[in-house]
C-alpha cells in the first residue's frame, strides 16, 4: 500500500515559487493549488496558468488537485455566473495537468427543503465537469449542505459522478463523530485532507486533537493521497514572549514553522503505523 503526500503550500508562503521550494524541502511531491502569489487559482487567466505550470515543471512539483472555491456561495446566489466560473476553473485544471477539482455544496441551506436544489445544481456542475474532462471532489465543511457524513453520503448517492474528500477537522468542528464518519465514507473517499481540531474548534497538529488521524490512517486500505491543510495559528510576535505561556496552544512564529510542524506530525503518525518513506512515497 502506498500513500502520496500533497499540501496546500500557500499556508507555507504567499509567494508561489517559495511554496514549491518548501514542498521540495519537506519531500512532498504534490500540491493542491489554491493561492498563487495572492491570487486564488480560479481567478487566474489561462496565460497565467501556463506560466505557473512552467515553474511547477522546473521545480519538479506536480499538481494533485485544484483547491477551488466552487460551491462556496449561497444557495440563492447567481448560479449561471458560478457555472461560468466553474468551466473556466476546469480549463485551468487541464493546463495544470490535473483532473481533480475540490468543491463544496452551498451555504444557507435548509437541509430538508433545499436538498433537491442542492442536488440539481451539483448535477449541473458535474455535467460541465464531464464536458471539460475533470472530476469534482466534494469537501465536507461547516455551514454547507455536506457538513455531516450522512449528508455527504446523500450527495454521493444522488449526484452521479461526484466524488468526495474526507476532512476530519471540519467534521470535528461540526460535531461529527469521526469513527462513524470513517465507517460510512472511508471506502468512498477519493482522497483526504489532513488537519486536526479540538471539539472546541481550535485547529491543532495531527494527533493532538479529536480528529483521530491515527484511526484514519489505520482505516486506509488502498493507495491514496493525503493533502496537508495545516490551518495552524501563526503569531509573529511569538519569539519575543515567554514560550511557556503559549506552550500548549500550538501557536507558531512563522507560516513556515507552522507548516513544518504539520508535516512532522503527519509523518510521525505514518511512521507509527508502519509506513516507510521511499522516493517521496510512503509504503507499507
VOBA-1610 file (N, C-alpha, C; in pm, whole numbers, padded with zeros to 5 digits, always signed):
BEGIN
Unk+00084-00120+00000Unk+00000+00000+00000Unk+00088+00125+00000Unk+00047+00226-00078Unk+00127+00348-00090Unk+00044+00471-00057Unk+00107+00564+00013Unk+00046+00693+00043Unk+00134+00802-00015Unk+00072+00888-00095Unk+00141+01004-00151Unk+00103+01127-00069Unk+00198+01215-00047Unk+00171+01337+00027Unk+00158+01456-00067Unk+00065+01542-00034Unk+00034+01663-00108Unk+00013+01771-00002Unk+00003+01896-00045Unk-00019+02002+00054Unk-00077+02127-00010Unk-00152+02201+00071Unk-00187+02339+00039Unk-00065+02422+00078Unk+00026+02441-00015Unk+00153+02506+00018Unk+00140+02656+00035Unk+00024+02712+00002Unk+00005+02855+00026Unk-00001+02887+00175Unk-00010+02783+00258Unk-00004+02804+00402Unk+00140+02816+00451Unk+00235+02780+00365Unk+00376+02797+00400Unk+00429+02932+00355Unk+00374+02983+00244Unk+00418+03112+00191Unk+00315+03164+00091Unk+00299+03293+00087Unk+00213+03354-00015Unk+00279+03347-00152Unk+00412+03355-00155Unk+00489+03355-00279Unk+00493+03215-00339Unk+00447+03201-00463Unk+00430+03069-00521Unk+00562+02994-00538Unk+00664+03062-00584Unk+00793+02993-00602Unk+00845+02941-00468Unk+00826+03017-00363Unk+00868+02972-00230Unk+00784+02851-00186Unk+00657+02850-00220Unk+00573+02734-00188Unk+00635+02606-00245Unk+00678+02613-00368Unk+00735+02496-00433Unk+00868+02456-00369Unk+00947+02554-00330Unk+01073+02524-00261Unk+01046+02454-00129Unk+00945+02501-00056Unk+00911+02438+00073Unk+00867+02293+00053Unk+00787+02268-00050Unk+00745+02130-00077Unk+00867+02041-00103Unk+00962+02091-00178Unk+01083+02011-00203Unk+01165+01993-00075Unk+01171+02096+00007Unk+01242+02084+00135Unk+01179+01977+00224Unk+01047+01965+00216Unk+00974+01870+00300Unk+00952+01735+00231Unk+01005+01719+00110Unk+00993+01594+00036Unk+00848+01560+00003Unk+00771+01662-00032Unk+00630+01644-00070Unk+00619+01671-00220Unk+00580+01571-00299Unk+00586+01584-00445Unk+00465+01648-00512Unk+00354+01668-00437Unk+00232+01718-00498Unk+00182+01843-00427Unk+00109+01926-00501Unk+00048+02045-00446Unk-00101+02047-00479Unk-00182+02094-00385Unk-00321+02126-00413Unk-00327+02277-00428Unk-00349+02323-00549Unk-00339+02465-00580Unk-00457+02544-00523Unk-00424+02653-00454Unk-00528+02742-00401Unk-00486+02887-00420Unk-00386+02933-00345Unk-00340+03071-00357Unk-00204+03077-00424Unk-00194+03154-00533Unk-00068+03168-00605Unk-00032+03316-00608Unk+00068+03352-00530Unk+00110+03492-00520Unk-00009+03583-00485Unk-00096+03532-00398Unk-00207+03612-00350Unk-00333+03605-00435Unk-00331+03531-00543Unk-00448+03517-00630Unk-00505+03376-00619Unk-00637+03367-00603Unk-00699+03235-00598Unk-00686+03167-00734Unk-00659+03039-00733Unk-00634+02965-00856Unk-00746+02982-00957Unk-00872+02992-00912Unk-00984+03003-01005Unk-00990+03139-01073Unk-00914+03236-01021Unk-00914+03370-01079Unk-00797+03393-01174Unk-00715+03293-01197Unk-00605+03305-01291Unk-00657+03310-01435Unk-00583+03375-01521Unk-00609+03363-01664Unk-00540+03236-01715Unk-00579+03193-01832Unk-00514+03075-01889Unk-00366+03103-01916Unk-00334+03225-01956Unk-00195+03261-01979Unk-00114+03254-01850Unk-00172+03306-01740Unk-00103+03297-01611Unk-00083+03151-01570Unk-00185+03069-01592Unk-00175+02928-01556Unk-00061+02860-01630Unk-00044+02893-01757Unk+00065+02831-01835Unk+00201+02873-01782Unk+00213+02997-01738Unk+00341+03042-01681Unk+00368+02972-01548Unk+00267+02957-01465Unk+00285+02887-01338Unk+00316+02738-01362Unk+00258+02681-01467Unk+00287+02540-01497Unk+00435+02524-01533Unk+00492+02618-01603Unk+00635+02612-01634Unk+00718+02611-01506Unk+00678+02692-01409Unk+00751+02697-01282Unk+00736+02566-01206Unk+00617+02511-01205Unk+00594+02381-01142Unk+00685+02274-01203Unk+00690+02272-01335Unk+00774+02173-01404Unk+00921+02193-01369Unk+00963+02318-01363Unk+01104+02347-01333Unk+01140+02303-01193Unk+01045+02311-01099Unk+01069+02273-00960Unk+01039+02125-00933Unk+00984+02056-01031Unk+00956+01914-01014Unk+00837+01883-00925Unk+00741+01975-00917Unk+00621+01954-00836Unk+00501+01932-00927Unk+00422+01831-00897Unk+00302+01801-00976Unk+00178+01852-00903Unk+00079+01891-00981Unk-00048+01936-00924Unk-00138+01815-00905Unk-00172+01789-00779Unk-00264+01679-00750Unk-00408+01721-00777Unk-00444+01842-00732Unk-00582+01888-00748Unk-00588+02039-00743Unk-00702+02091-00785Unk-00730+02234-00777Unk-00816+02259-00655Unk-00765+02336-00559Unk-00841+02366-00438Unk-00934+02483-00462Unk-01034+02461-00543Unk-01120+02570-00587Unk-01221+02610-00478Unk-01281+02729-00492Unk-01388+02772-00402Unk-01527+02741-00458Unk-01536+02659-00561Unk-01665+02630-00623Unk-01762+02570-00522Unk-01885+02616-00524Unk-01985+02571-00428Unk-01985+02649-00299Unk-01892+02743-00285Unk-01887+02828-00165Unk-01964+02957-00191Unk-02090+02942-00229Unk-02179+03056-00246Unk-02312+03021-00182Unk-02395+03120-00158Unk-02527+03094-00104Unk-02610+03019-00207Unk-02700+02935-00159Unk-02781+02854-00250Unk-02868+02942-00340Unk-02902+03061-00293Unk-02984+03151-00375Unk-02897+03250-00454Unk-02769+03218-00472Unk-02677+03305-00544Unk-02693+03294-00695Unk-02604+03360-00768Unk-02607+03364-00914Unk-02539+03238-00968Unk-02619+03135-00995Unk-02562+03007-01034Unk-02508+03007-01176Unk-02568+03083-01266Unk-02517+03087-01403Unk-02376+03144-01406Unk-02354+03252-01328Unk-02218+03308-01320Unk-02123+03208-01257Unk-02174+03132-01160Unk-02089+03034-01091Unk-02054+02918-01185Unk-02150+02876-01267Unk-02121+02770-01364Unk-02017+02817-01465Unk-02023+02943-01503Unk-01923+03000-01594Unk-01785+02997-01529Unk-01779+03035-01401Unk-01653+03031-01327Unk-01602+02887-01318Unk-01696+02793-01298Unk-01659+02652-01289Unk-01593+02604-01418Unk-01654+02638-01532Unk-01597+02595-01660Unk-01456+02651-01679Unk-01438+02777-01642Unk-01304+02838-01651Unk-01205+02764-01562Unk-01247+02730-01439Unk-01160+02659-01346Unk-01123+02521-01401Unk-01219+02454-01463Unk-01193+02321-01518Unk-01090+02328-01631Unk-01096+02435-01709Unk-00999+02451-01818Unk-00860+02482-01765Unk-00855+02557-01655Unk-00727+02581-01589Unk-00667+02449-01539Unk-00753+02362-01486Unk-00706+02233-01434Unk-00632+02155-01541Unk-00685+02156-01662Unk-00620+02080-01769Unk-00484+02140-01805Unk-00472+02273-01795Unk-00342+02337-01816Unk-00243+02289-01711Unk-00292+02272-01587Unk-00207+02226-01477Unk-00191+02074-01474Unk-00249+02006-01574Unk-00233+01861-01590Unk-00292+01784-01472Unk-00411+01826-01428Unk-00484+01750-01327Unk-00630+01741-01368Unk-00697+01639-01319Unk-00840+01622-01347Unk-00925+01637-01221Unk-00862+01674-01109Unk-00934+01678-00981Unk-00963+01822-00939Unk-01089+01845-00899Unk-01132+01976-00853Unk-01199+01963-00718Unk-01144+02027-00614Unk-01210+02033-00483Unk-01322+02137-00491Unk-01440+02102-00429Unk-01551+02196-00429Unk-01642+02170-00308Unk-01750+02250-00298Unk-01837+02247-00179Unk-01985+02240-00221Unk-02076+02248-00122Unk-02218+02226-00153Unk-02311+02333-00095Unk-02270+02459-00106Unk-02355+02575-00084Unk-02386+02609+00063Unk-02389+02741+00086Unk-02425+02796+00217Unk-02574+02829+00224Unk-02618+02857+00346Unk-02756+02899+00372Unk-02858+02800+00316Unk-02840+02677+00357Unk-02926+02569+00309Unk-03020+02522+00420Unk-03148+02513+00388Unk-03245+02442+00472Unk-03235+02296+00429Unk-03176+02214+00514Unk-03136+02080+00472Unk-03247+02000+00405Unk-03367+02003+00460Unk-03477+01924+00403Unk-03541+01995+00283Unk-03573+02123+00298Unk-03643+02196+00193Unk-03558+02217+00068Unk-03428+02240+00088Unk-03341+02276-00025Unk-03262+02160-00083Unk-03281+02042-00030Unk-03198+01929-00070Unk-03197+01906-00221Unk-03314+01905-00283Unk-03322+01876-00426Unk-03254+01985-00509Unk-03264+02111-00463Unk-03198+02220-00534Unk-03047+02203-00529Unk-02995+02161-00412Unk-02852+02133-00400Unk-02812+02024-00498Unk-02887+01915-00498Unk-02856+01804-00589Unk-02858+01851-00734Unk-02962+01927-00772Unk-02976+01971-00911Unk-02859+02060-00954Unk-02819+02152-00866Unk-02708+02241-00900Unk-02577+02164-00914Unk-02555+02068-00825Unk-02432+01990-00832Unk-02432+01898-00953Unk-02550+01846-00990Unk-02559+01764-01111Unk-02519+01846-01234Unk-02563+01972-01237Unk-02527+02060-01349Unk-02375+02083-01351Unk-02317+02104-01232Unk-02173+02129-01227Unk-02095+02004-01267Unk-02143+01887-01227Unk-02078+01761-01267Unk-02088+01743-01418Unk-02201+01783-01475Unk-02219+01773-01620Unk-02116+01859-01694Unk-02096+01981-01644Unk-01996+02070-01704Unk-01856+02010-01687Unk-01831+01953-01569Unk-01701+01890-01542Unk-01674+01777-01641Unk-01774+01695-01668Unk-01758+01585-01763Unk-01722+01640-01901Unk-01789+01747-01941Unk-01762+01807-02072Unk-01617+01854-02082Unk-01562+01898-01969Unk-01425+01952-01968Unk-01321+01847-01927Unk-01366+01724-01899Unk-01273+01615-01870Unk-01213+01616-01730Unk-01288+01668-01632Unk-01239+01670-01494Unk-01343+01608-01401Unk-01302+01586-01276Unk-01387+01522-01176Unk-01397+01612-01053Unk-01518+01625-00999Unk-01541+01707-00881Unk-01530+01623-00754Unk-01460+01678-00654Unk-01443+01614-00524Unk-01500+01707-00417Unk-01608+01665-00355Unk-01676+01746-00254Unk-01603+01738-00120Unk-01576+01856-00061Unk-01517+01860+00073Unk-01623+01895+00176Unk-01630+01816+00281Unk-01719+01846+00393Unk-01669+01970+00466Unk-01760+02060+00498Unk-01723+02182+00570Unk-01844+02235+00645Unk-01820+02301+00757Unk-01929+02355+00836Unk-02002+02465+00758Unk-02133+02468+00774Unk-02213+02573+00713Unk-02266+02542+00575Unk-02226+02428+00515Unk-02276+02390+00383Unk-02367+02268+00396Unk-02432+02231+00285Unk-02519+02113+00291Unk-02441+01990+00336Unk-02326+01965+00274Unk-02247+01846+00306Unk-02155+01865+00423Unk-02213+01897+00539Unk-02131+01918+00659Unk-02110+01792+00739Unk-02209+01705+00742Unk-02202+01580+00817Unk-02192+01461+00721Unk-02142+01350+00773Unk-02116+01233+00688Unk-02242+01179+00621Unk-02354+01181+00693Unk-02478+01127+00633Unk-02521+01209+00513Unk-02497+01342+00518Unk-02535+01425+00404Unk-02434+01413+00290Unk-02308+01392+00323Unk-02210+01365+00218Unk-02248+01236+00146Unk-02288+01135+00220Unk-02330+01010+00157Unk-02451+01033+00066Unk-02544+01118+00109Unk-02660+01152+00026Unk-02616+01217-00104Unk-02518+01306-00095Unk-02467+01370-00216Unk-02410+01266-00313Unk-02331+01175-00260Unk-02269+01073-00344Unk-02374+00982-00407Unk-02481+00957-00334Unk-02586+00868-00384Unk-02680+00935-00484Unk-02685+01069-00481Unk-02781+01141-00564Unk-02719+01224-00676Unk-02588+01241-00673Unk-02521+01317-00778Unk-02420+01225-00846Unk-02463+01165-00955Unk-02379+01068-01024Unk-02251+01133-01076Unk-02137+01074-01043Unk-02009+01125-01088Unk-01938+01211-00987Unk-02006+01247-00877Unk-01943+01326-00773Unk-01860+01237-00682Unk-01738+01281-00649Unk-01651+01210-00555Unk-01641+01293-00427Unk-01570+01242-00326Unk-01561+01320-00202Unk-01422+01316-00140Unk-01397+01423-00064Unk-01277+01439+00019Unk-01322+01426+00163Unk-01239+01364+00245Unk-01269+01348+00388Unk-01178+01442+00467Unk-01238+01539+00538Unk-01162+01633+00620Unk-01201+01615+00766Unk-01117+01548+00845Unk-01155+01517+00984Unk-01174+01640+01072Unk-01091+01743+01055Unk-01105+01862+01139Unk-01238+01931+01115Unk-01279+01940+00989Unk-01409+02000+00959Unk-01523+01920+01021Unk-01510+01788+01019Unk-01613+01706+01084Unk-01617+01731+01234Unk-01501+01739+01297Unk-01496+01766+01442Unk-01565+01898+01473Unk-01541+01999+01392Unk-01599+02130+01416Unk-01750+02132+01395Unk-01803+02028+01330Unk-01948+02016+01311Unk-02013+01920+01411Unk-01932+01865+01502Unk-01985+01772+01600Unk-02002+01630+01549Unk-01940+01600+01435Unk-01949+01467+01375Unk-01852+01371+01443Unk-01900+01254+01482Unk-01813+01150+01536Unk-01726+01096+01423Unk-01594+01100+01442Unk-01502+01062+01335Unk-01510+00914+01303Unk-01520+00830+01403Unk-01528+00687+01376Unk-01651+00653+01293Unk-01764+00715+01325Unk-01886+00692+01247Unk-01867+00741+01103Unk-01803+00857+01087Unk-01781+00911+00954Unk-01690+00820+00872Unk-01585+00769+00934Unk-01495+00679+00864Unk-01566+00550+00824Unk-01645+00495+00914Unk-01719+00372+00883Unk-01811+00393+00763Unk-01867+00513+00752Unk-01963+00542+00646Unk-01895+00575+00513Unk-01780+00644+00520Unk-01727+00705+00398Unk-01586+00665+00357Unk-01509+00600+00443Unk-01367+00580+00410Unk-01348+00508+00278Unk-01431+00411+00247Unk-01415+00335+00123Unk-01468+00413+00002Unk-01542+00521+00028Unk-01598+00602-00080Unk-01518+00730-00102Unk-01412+00749-00024Unk-01335+00873-00027Unk-01228+00869-00135Unk-01224+00976-00214Unk-01124+00985-00320Unk-00986+01018-00266Unk-00980+01116-00175Unk-00856+01146-00104Unk-00890+01223+00022Unk-00789+01248+00105Unk-00811+01304+00238Unk-00740+01438+00255Unk-00806+01529+00325Unk-00740+01650+00373Unk-00698+01624+00517Unk-00574+01650+00547Unk-00523+01619+00681Unk-00504+01746+00763Unk-00596+01768+00852Unk-00580+01865+00960Unk-00662+01813+01077Unk-00624+01854+01197Unk-00686+01804+01319Unk-00745+01922+01396Unk-00843+01894+01481Unk-00907+02000+01559Unk-00959+01944+01690Unk-00969+02032+01788Unk-01031+02000+01915Unk-01181+02027+01904Unk-01259+01964+01989Unk-01403+01988+01986Unk-01436+02134+02013Unk-01344+02206+02075Unk-01362+02349+02097Unk-01354+02428+01967Unk-01306+02362+01860Unk-01294+02427+01730Unk-01152+02464+01693Unk-01060+02464+01788Unk-00922+02504+01761Unk-00851+02399+01676Unk-00788+02444+01568Unk-00711+02354+01482Unk-00573+02333+01542Unk-00529+02208+01546Unk-00403+02169+01611Unk-00328+02072+01519Unk-00200+02046+01547Unk-00127+01948+01465Unk-00192+01810+01470Unk-00175+01734+01364Unk-00233+01599+01356Unk-00193+01514+01475Unk-00292+01450+01536Unk-00268+01366+01651Unk-00285+01438+01783Unk-00301+01570+01780Unk-00317+01649+01902Unk-00463+01687+01928Unk-00553+01648+01838Unk-00692+01688+01852Unk-00786+01569+01858Unk-00910+01594+01819Unk-01016+01493+01825Unk-01050+01436+01689Unk-00968+01467+01587Unk-00993+01419+01452Unk-00951+01275+01428Unk-00883+01217+01526Unk-00842+01075+01521Unk-00772+01042+01389Unk-00666+01118+01359Unk-00590+01096+01236Unk-00526+00958+01236Unk-00489+00910+01353Unk-00430+00775+01362Unk-00530+00670+01314Unk-00655+00680+01358Unk-00758+00586+01313Unk-00783+00602+01164Unk-00779+00725+01115Unk-00797+00750+00972Unk-00690+00674+00892Unk-00565+00689+00933Unk-00456+00620+00863Unk-00474+00469+00873Unk-00513+00419+00989Unk-00536+00275+01006Unk-00650+00225+00918Unk-00746+00313+00887Unk-00864+00274+00810Unk-00837+00264+00661Unk-00727+00323+00616Unk-00696+00325+00473Unk-00648+00187+00428Unk-00711+00134+00324Unk-00672+00002+00275Unk-00645+00002+00125Unk-00609+00120+00072Unk-00579+00131-00071Unk-00476+00242-00090Unk-00414+00245-00206Unk-00324+00356-00238Unk-00404+00486-00236Unk-00348+00590-00175Unk-00426+00712-00157Unk-00334+00832-00142Unk-00391+00951-00159Unk-00317+01075-00139Unk-00373+01149-00018Unk-00282+01200+00064Unk-00319+01281+00180Unk-00270+01423+00155Unk-00362+01519+00156Unk-00327+01659+00138Unk-00322+01729+00272Unk-00206+01779+00308Unk-00191+01856+00431Unk-00254+01994+00414Unk-00339+02029+00510Unk-00400+02162+00515Unk-00386+02213+00658Unk-00267+02260+00695Unk-00235+02282+00837Unk-00331+02370+00915Unk-00365+02488+00863Unk-00454+02583+00934Unk-00409+02611+01077Unk-00279+02604+01101Unk-00229+02628+01237Unk-00206+02777+01260Unk-00223+02819+01384Unk-00215+02960+01418Unk-00072+03012+01411Unk-00058+03129+01352Unk+00073+03195+01343Unk+00065+03328+01415Unk+00158+03349+01506Unk+00164+03474+01582Unk+00304+03529+01567Unk+00320+03636+01490Unk+00453+03684+01453Unk+00536+03732+01571Unk+00472+03766+01682Unk+00547+03811+01798Unk+00583+03700+01893Unk+00556+03576+01852Unk+00573+03462+01942Unk+00715+03450+01996Unk+00814+03478+01912Unk+00953+03459+01955Unk+00997+03562+02058Unk+00916+03664+02081Unk+00956+03771+02172Unk+00884+03764+02307Unk+00809+03656+02329Unk+00738+03643+02457Unk+00778+03513+02525Unk+00725+03493+02642Unk+00752+03372+02720Unk+00690+03252+02649Unk+00773+03161+02598Unk+00721+03046+02524Unk+00630+02958+02610Unk+00655+02950+02738Unk+00573+02862+02822Unk+00429+02911+02830Unk+00407+03040+02809Unk+00272+03094+02817Unk+00182+03035+02709Unk+00238+03011+02590Unk+00159+02957+02480Unk+00199+02813+02446Unk+00264+02748+02538Unk+00321+02616+02515Unk+00220+02517+02457Unk+00100+02515+02511Unk+00002+02415+02471Unk-00102+02468+02374Unk-00080+02585+02319Unk-00179+02642+02227Unk-00139+02623+02081Unk-00022+02568+02056Unk+00022+02540+01920Unk+00017+02665+01832Unk+00076+02771+01881Unk+00088+02895+01805Unk+00233+02907+01758Unk+00252+02941+01631Unk+00385+02938+01572Unk+00430+03077+01529Unk+00560+03093+01525Unk+00618+03224+01497Unk+00607+03263+01350Unk+00612+03165+01260Unk+00604+03192+01117Unk+00518+03086+01049Unk+00472+03119+00928Unk+00395+03023+00850Unk+00480+02901+00815Unk+00606+02923+00786Unk+00696+02811+00754Unk+00710+02717+00872Unk+00722+02774+00991Unk+00734+02692+01112Unk+00607+02612+01136Unk+00492+02674+01117Unk+00364+02604+01134Unk+00349+02492+01032Unk+00391+02518+00910Unk+00383+02418+00804Unk+00471+02298+00838Unk+00592+02325+00884Unk+00684+02217+00921Unk+00626+02132+01034Unk+00563+02196+01131Unk+00503+02122+01242Unk+00393+02030+01193Unk+00312+02078+01097Unk+00205+01995+01042Unk+00262+01875+00966Unk+00367+01898+00889Unk+00432+01789+00816Unk+00489+01686+00912Unk+00561+01733+01012Unk+00624+01642+01109Unk+00519+01558+01182Unk+00407+01621+01217Unk+00302+01549+01291Unk+00244+01436+01207Unk+00217+01465+01079Unk+00162+01360+00993Unk+00264+01250+00967Unk+00388+01287+00941Unk+00489+01185+00914Unk+00512+01096+01035Unk+00501+01153+01154Unk+00514+01072+01276Unk+00403+00968+01285Unk+00281+01008+01250Unk+00169+00914+01252Unk+00190+00804+01148Unk+00237+00840+01031Unk+00264+00740+00927Unk+00370+00640+00974Unk+00478+00691+01032Unk+00584+00603+01082Unk+00532+00510+01191Unk+00451+00564+01281Unk+00396+00483+01390Unk+00302+00374+01340Unk+00252+00391+01217Unk+00163+00291+01159Unk+00235+00202+01058Unk+00367+00203+01063Unk+00445+00109+00983Unk+00480+00154+00843Unk+00455+00281+00810Unk+00490+00330+00676Unk+00635+00378+00674Unk+00700+00356+00562Unk+00838+00397+00542Unk+00844+00480+00414Unk+00919+00590+00418Unk+00929+00679+00303Unk+01038+00627+00207Unk+00999+00609+00081Unk+01091+00567-00023Unk+01065+00650-00149Unk+01162+00733-00186Unk+01149+00815-00307Unk+01020+00897-00308Unk+00994+00964-00196Unk+00880+01054-00179Unk+00744+00982-00177Unk+00746+00851-00159Unk+00623+00774-00144Unk+00632+00697-00012Unk+00521+00697+00063Unk+00517+00624+00190Unk+00457+00486+00167Unk+00536+00384+00197Unk+00497+00246+00165Unk+00484+00161+00291Unk+00395+00064+00280Unk+00375-00030+00391Unk+00357-00170+00335
//
